[in-house]
Amino acid sequence: VLNEQSVDTLGLVDTDINQKLAIFIDDEKKIGNIKSNVSMIFTTENIKSKLNNQNCGFIITHNPRILFFKVHNFMEGNLQYDKESRHTDIDLSAKISPLSCISKNDVHIGKNVVIEQFVSIYSHVTIGDGSIIRAGATIGCMGFEFKRNDDSIMPIKHFGGVYLDRNIEVQNNTCIDRAVFPWDNTYIGENTKIDNLVHIGHAAKIQKNVLIAAHACIGGRTVIMPNTWVGIGSMIRNGIVIGSNARVNMGAVVTKSVLDNQSVTGNFAIDHQKFMANFKDTL
C-alpha cells in the first residue's frame, strides 16, 4: 500500500458518483478514464509506473481485479459499505398474491401495485405506484458476476438494488438482477413495459417509455435511453448505450452503442438500411 487515502466506497474506473472511490486498473487502456473522485487504485507495479495521479493512493498486487473484488465481498454486512436493511413497506392499496414471495427486508411497494402469483422479490427493491409484476417474475436476484482466480471461480456478491419507477409492467418469468455495488441500482424508468422471459442484467439503466419484447437479453450496466424498442430475441452486450428513439430489431446481436433514432439489425447488428442493402446483394 502506497500513499494510503481515505475511501467512501468501491467502484469501477468509469463510475461517476460524488464519493471518494477505490477502483482497480489491470489494463493500461483504462488509464485515461480515471476520474477526479478516485482516491485509491488497485493496480500492478507496471501500470503504477505509468500513472501520474499524485493525489491517489495505490494497492500494488499481481491481480488487481481479484484483490479488489475480494475486498468487495469481505465488506458484506459492514454498514459503512453494505446497504442498510430496513423493514419492508407495502402500501395498503397494493394487490399481492398470497402465492408470491417478498423479502421481509427493504422492499418498498407503492400504491395500486399488482403482484401476481409465484413472483419472487428480493431485498433492496422498490416498485413504484401503478406497476404490475406478472406471474413468475423475479426482481432483485443476484446477477451473473464471477471472476476466474487461478483454478477456481469466485462469485461476486451483489449489494445493490433494483428501482422500478411508476407504471412499469414486468411480464411472466422475466428476471431483473440487482446491482453489484451498494450505491447502485438496476433502474427501470416510468411507463416502460417488459415482455415475458426477458433478462435484465445488474445495474442496467432503462429509461422511460421503453418497450422490450420477449426473450430479449440485456447485459449488465447497459443504458437504454427513452422511447426505444428492443425486439424479440435480441441480445445487447453489457456496458453500451442504446440511444433515444432507437430500434433494436428482432434477433439483433448488439455489440456496440446505438445512436439516437438509429435502427439496427443482424448479427452483429449494423444499421438496418445497410443490413437490408447487403441482404439484397446476396439475392
TORTOR-19809 format. One record per residue (C-alpha): residue number from 1; chain; x, y, z. Coordinates in pm, whole numbers, plus 50000, padded with zeros to 5 digits. Layout:
BEGIN
- NUM_A_X_Y_Z $
...
END
This chain:
BEGIN
- 1_A_50000_50000_50000 $
- 2_A_50143_50334_49890 $
- 3_A_50023_50681_49998 $
- 4_A_49707_50545_50161 $
- 5_A_49400_50771_50125 $
- 6_A_49051_50761_50273 $
- 7_A_48778_50592_50068 $
- 8_A_48397_50608_50083 $
- 9_A_48318_50311_49860 $
- 10_A_48433_50089_49574 $
- 11_A_48351_50128_49206 $
- 12_A_48470_50077_48850 $
- 13_A_48703_50310_48663 $
- 14_A_48413_50483_48485 $
- 15_A_48196_50522_48798 $
- 16_A_48066_50880_48824 $
- 17_A_47935_50941_49176 $
- 18_A_48003_51208_49436 $
- 19_A_48203_50984_49670 $
- 20_A_48570_50904_49716 $
- 21_A_48633_50584_49526 $
- 22_A_48870_50291_49526 $
- 23_A_48893_50134_49179 $
- 24_A_49108_49875_49004 $
- 25_A_49307_49908_48683 $
- 26_A_49453_49598_48520 $
- 27_A_49458_49734_48164 $
- 28_A_49669_50030_48051 $
- 29_A_49387_50136_47816 $
- 30_A_49185_50242_48122 $
- 31_A_49443_50491_48250 $
- 32_A_49286_50784_48068 $
- 33_A_48943_50713_48221 $
- 34_A_49038_50782_48584 $
- 35_A_48801_51040_48735 $
- 36_A_48884_51311_48988 $
- 37_A_48695_51138_49272 $
- 38_A_48930_50835_49270 $
- 39_A_49142_50823_49586 $
- 40_A_49281_50466_49582 $
- 41_A_49375_50241_49289 $
- 42_A_49433_49865_49293 $
- 43_A_49689_49805_49019 $
- 44_A_50014_49637_48918 $
- 45_A_50365_49773_48964 $
- 46_A_50399_49813_48587 $
- 47_A_50078_50015_48547 $
- 48_A_50156_50222_48859 $
- 49_A_50479_50338_48692 $
- 50_A_50273_50488_48409 $
- 51_A_50027_50678_48631 $
- 52_A_50074_51040_48731 $
- 53_A_49795_51059_48988 $
- 54_A_49999_51211_49269 $
- 55_A_49697_51255_49498 $
- 56_A_49595_50888_49477 $
- 57_A_49698_50603_49696 $
- 58_A_49786_50266_49546 $
- 59_A_49746_49900_49636 $
- 60_A_50003_49707_49435 $
- 61_A_49921_49345_49352 $
- 62_A_49978_49100_49067 $
- 63_A_49600_49063_49015 $
- 64_A_49420_49391_49093 $
- 65_A_49078_49271_48980 $
- 66_A_49073_48968_49210 $
- 67_A_49201_49155_49516 $
- 68_A_48951_49439_49453 $
- 69_A_48656_49200_49446 $
- 70_A_48786_49003_49745 $
- 71_A_48771_49329_49941 $
- 72_A_48423_49398_49799 $
- 73_A_48297_49053_49908 $
- 74_A_48462_49088_50251 $
- 75_A_48256_49404_50320 $
- 76_A_47925_49217_50332 $
- 77_A_47733_49330_50641 $
- 78_A_47961_49628_50705 $
- 79_A_47717_49920_50730 $
- 80_A_47986_50164_50622 $
- 81_A_47975_49983_50286 $
- 82_A_47677_49747_50252 $
- 83_A_47320_49876_50219 $
- 84_A_47126_49934_50538 $
- 85_A_46849_49678_50582 $
- 86_A_46509_49826_50670 $
- 87_A_46170_49665_50719 $
- 88_A_45960_49602_50409 $
- 89_A_45692_49865_50343 $
- 90_A_45387_49772_50132 $
- 91_A_45112_50024_50056 $
- 92_A_44768_49905_50167 $
- 93_A_44628_49957_49816 $
- 94_A_44869_49704_49660 $
- 95_A_44716_49377_49539 $
- 96_A_44958_49095_49613 $
- 97_A_44900_48726_49552 $
- 98_A_44948_48512_49863 $
- 99_A_45148_48279_49638 $
- 100_A_45419_48542_49582 $
- 101_A_45738_48561_49790 $
- 102_A_45850_48904_49912 $
- 103_A_46154_48967_50132 $
- 104_A_46081_49095_50481 $
- 105_A_46373_49335_50449 $
- 106_A_46400_49653_50243 $
- 107_A_46126_49609_49985 $
- 108_A_45911_49915_49911 $
- 109_A_45588_49863_49716 $
- 110_A_45386_50167_49614 $
- 111_A_45019_50247_49559 $
- 112_A_44799_50026_49342 $
- 113_A_45080_49786_49257 $
- 114_A_44972_49440_49135 $
- 115_A_45192_49138_49209 $
- 116_A_45072_48807_49071 $
- 117_A_45138_48451_49187 $
- 118_A_45485_48296_49211 $
- 119_A_45665_48631_49189 $
- 120_A_45991_48649_49389 $
- 121_A_46103_48990_49517 $
- 122_A_46436_49006_49699 $
- 123_A_46560_49276_49937 $
- 124_A_46665_49625_49822 $
- 125_A_46380_49652_49569 $
- 126_A_46147_49948_49514 $
- 127_A_45836_49910_49297 $
- 128_A_45667_50237_49205 $
- 129_A_45298_50328_49203 $
- 130_A_45075_50158_48948 $
- 131_A_45325_49894_48845 $
- 132_A_45231_49535_48753 $
- 133_A_45453_49232_48811 $
- 134_A_45318_48927_48630 $
- 135_A_45337_48564_48741 $
- 136_A_45678_48403_48783 $
- 137_A_45887_48721_48755 $
- 138_A_46197_48756_48975 $
- 139_A_46309_49102_49088 $
- 140_A_46634_49178_49270 $
- 141_A_46817_48845_49249 $
- 142_A_47194_48805_49232 $
- 143_A_47343_48874_48891 $
- 144_A_47591_48671_48689 $
- 145_A_47928_48808_48800 $
- 146_A_48216_48566_48857 $
- 147_A_48594_48607_48841 $
- 148_A_48843_48339_48745 $
- 149_A_49110_48306_49012 $
- 150_A_49376_48054_48909 $
- 151_A_49191_47720_48907 $
- 152_A_48883_47844_49093 $
- 153_A_48591_48074_49012 $
- 154_A_48500_48343_49264 $
- 155_A_48135_48459_49286 $
- 156_A_48093_48835_49328 $
- 157_A_47837_48945_49584 $
- 158_A_47568_49191_49480 $
- 159_A_47500_49465_49735 $
- 160_A_47295_49699_49515 $
- 161_A_46925_49715_49446 $
- 162_A_46651_49743_49185 $
- 163_A_46437_50054_49140 $
- 164_A_46122_50031_48929 $
- 165_A_45962_50369_48861 $
- 166_A_45587_50431_48817 $
- 167_A_45357_50236_48585 $
- 168_A_45608_49964_48497 $
- 169_A_45486_49631_48365 $
- 170_A_45707_49326_48404 $
- 171_A_45551_49022_48242 $
- 172_A_45574_48649_48309 $
- 173_A_45901_48482_48410 $
- 174_A_46120_48786_48350 $
- 175_A_46432_48829_48566 $
- 176_A_46578_49164_48676 $
- 177_A_46911_49142_48864 $
- 178_A_47021_49376_49140 $
- 179_A_47331_49595_49102 $
- 180_A_47675_49490_49229 $
- 181_A_47777_49797_49431 $
- 182_A_47578_49922_49732 $
- 183_A_47539_50276_49596 $
- 184_A_47389_50148_49270 $
- 185_A_47053_50022_49141 $
- 186_A_46928_49846_48834 $
- 187_A_46677_50103_48711 $
- 188_A_46358_50073_48504 $
- 189_A_46205_50406_48401 $
- 190_A_45847_50528_48412 $
- 191_A_45597_50359_48178 $
- 192_A_45847_50103_48048 $
- 193_A_45693_49767_47955 $
- 194_A_45888_49439_47962 $
- 195_A_45758_49123_47795 $
- 196_A_45783_48757_47904 $
- 197_A_46114_48576_47958 $
- 198_A_46337_48884_47941 $
- 199_A_46668_48902_48128 $
- 200_A_46797_49239_48253 $
- 201_A_47148_49231_48397 $
- 202_A_47287_49404_48703 $
- 203_A_47299_49786_48707 $
- 204_A_47131_49826_48368 $
- 205_A_46964_50167_48333 $
- 206_A_46649_50153_48121 $
- 207_A_46479_50489_48085 $
- 208_A_46111_50580_48041 $
- 209_A_45872_50456_47771 $
- 210_A_46095_50169_47655 $
- 211_A_45931_49856_47510 $
- 212_A_46122_49528_47547 $
- 213_A_45983_49222_47368 $
- 214_A_46005_48858_47474 $
- 215_A_46336_48670_47508 $
- 216_A_46549_48986_47494 $
- 217_A_46874_48967_47692 $
- 218_A_47021_49293_47820 $
- 219_A_47371_49285_47967 $
- 220_A_47477_49449_48291 $
- 221_A_47546_49825_48304 $
- 222_A_47376_49877_47967 $
- 223_A_47193_50208_47929 $
- 224_A_46877_50224_47715 $
- 225_A_46750_50577_47655 $
- 226_A_46380_50679_47635 $
- 227_A_46124_50567_47377 $
- 228_A_46336_50284_47238 $
- 229_A_46213_49949_47104 $
- 230_A_46400_49626_47182 $
- 231_A_46279_49344_46958 $
- 232_A_46204_48976_47014 $
- 233_A_46508_48764_47095 $
- 234_A_46759_49047_47068 $
- 235_A_47084_49044_47263 $
- 236_A_47252_49360_47392 $
- 237_A_47601_49331_47533 $
- 238_A_47699_49479_47868 $
- 239_A_47813_49836_47920 $
- 240_A_47691_50002_47599 $
- 241_A_47436_50278_47533 $
- 242_A_47125_50241_47317 $
- 243_A_47011_50590_47218 $
- 244_A_46671_50759_47240 $
- 245_A_46400_50656_46992 $
- 246_A_46627_50378_46867 $
- 247_A_46514_50040_46738 $
- 248_A_46690_49712_46808 $
- 249_A_46520_49479_46565 $
- 250_A_46421_49116_46615 $
- 251_A_46714_48884_46680 $
- 252_A_46978_49157_46666 $
- 253_A_47308_49095_46845 $
- 254_A_47423_49440_46953 $
- 255_A_47792_49472_47041 $
- 256_A_47842_49848_47023 $
- 257_A_47644_50158_47117 $
- 258_A_47345_50262_46904 $
- 259_A_47280_50627_46812 $
- 260_A_46961_50821_46881 $
- 261_A_46692_50737_46622 $
- 262_A_46904_50458_46473 $
- 263_A_46760_50119_46375 $
- 264_A_46994_49818_46389 $
- 265_A_46956_49464_46258 $
- 266_A_47160_49146_46231 $
- 267_A_47440_48952_46395 $
- 268_A_47648_49154_46461 $
- 269_A_47395_49437_46445 $
- 270_A_47451_49719_46193 $
- 271_A_47233_50000_46061 $
- 272_A_46909_49847_45933 $
- 273_A_46923_50009_45589 $
- 274_A_47280_49889_45541 $
- 275_A_47179_49539_45651 $
- 276_A_46894_49531_45400 $
- 277_A_47119_49657_45120 $
- 278_A_47375_49386_45199 $
- 279_A_47099_49124_45212 $
- 280_A_46960_49228_44872 $
- 281_A_47310_49200_44725 $
- 282_A_47309_48829_44814 $
- 283_A_46984_48754_44630 $
END
